[in-house]
């Protein structure tokens, strides 16, 4: 409607004209108009206490021209990238032609890689003999031994306290708490 008449309208004017000329119910004119404003197809401005709406064909033409220029620049940029990639592919093909020497070298490379994997597997078999690993195991064992002795000391302290406090015999304490008779410190 705004395109056709190339004029500026208020909402009340559009609510009167739209049902007659375009067959739109007057109740939905406001919603449709707001949708067109949100999409940027119709412009609006508040002047005083009134809102005015308009849409001129030249704005749509300029918007399409801008979009076309943007797409053309993206296309040109993509074309340049494509050419650069094709040149890069051509450069990388140089020296990689399928020859008997190249095939032999590739076969040798595959064999060497397989040998490397076999040697890694063999090294992993003997990992537990590695001096660093053995030293780490010794340190871990020492920490575990100290912890076991600390807990043994705690058990002896509790047994001693229970004997003094409650007058229990040591054998009854051992039996009641499932403490083995041969419990002792680890050397």
Rosetta blueprint (number, residue, H / E / L):
1 X L
2 X H
3 X H
4 X H
5 X H
6 X L
7 X L
8 X L
9 X E
10 X E
11 X H
12 X H
13 X H
14 X H
15 X H
16 X H
17 X H
18 X H
19 X H
20 X H
21 X H
22 X L
23 X L
24 X L
25 X L
26 X L
27 X L
28 X L
29 X H
30 X H
31 X H
32 X H
33 X H
34 X H
35 X H
36 X H
37 X H
38 X H
39 X L
40 X L
41 X L
42 X L
43 X E
44 X E
45 X E
46 X E
47 X E
48 X L
49 X L
50 X E
51 X E
52 X E
53 X E
54 X E
55 X L
56 X L
57 X H
58 X H
59 X H
60 X H
61 X H
62 X H
63 X H
64 X H
65 X H
66 X H
67 X H
68 X H
69 X H
70 X H
71 X H
72 X H
73 X H
74 X H
75 X H
76 X H
77 X H
78 X H
79 X H
80 X H
81 X H
82 X H
83 X H
84 X H
85 X H
86 X H
87 X H
88 X H
89 X H
90 X H
91 X H
92 X H
93 X H
94 X L
95 X L
96 X L
97 X L
98 X L
99 X L
100 X H
101 X H
102 X H
103 X H
104 X H
105 X H
106 X H
107 X H
108 X H
109 X H
110 X H
111 X H
112 X H
113 X H
114 X H
115 X H
116 X H
117 X H
118 X H
119 X H
120 X H
121 X H
122 X H
123 X H
124 X H
125 X H
126 X L
127 X H
128 X H
129 X H
130 X L
131 X H
132 X H
133 X H
134 X H
135 X H
136 X H
137 X H
138 X H
139 X H
140 X H
141 X H
142 X H
143 X H
144 X H
145 X H
146 X H
147 X H
148 X H
149 X H
150 X H
151 X H
152 X H
153 X H
154 X H
155 X H
156 X H
157 X H
158 X H
159 X H
160 X H
161 X H
162 X H
163 X H
164 X H
165 X H
166 X H
167 X L
168 X L
169 X L
170 X H
171 X H
172 X H
173 X H
174 X H
175 X H
176 X H
177 X H
178 X L
179 X L
180 X L
181 X L
182 X L
183 X L
184 X L
185 X L
186 X L
187 X L
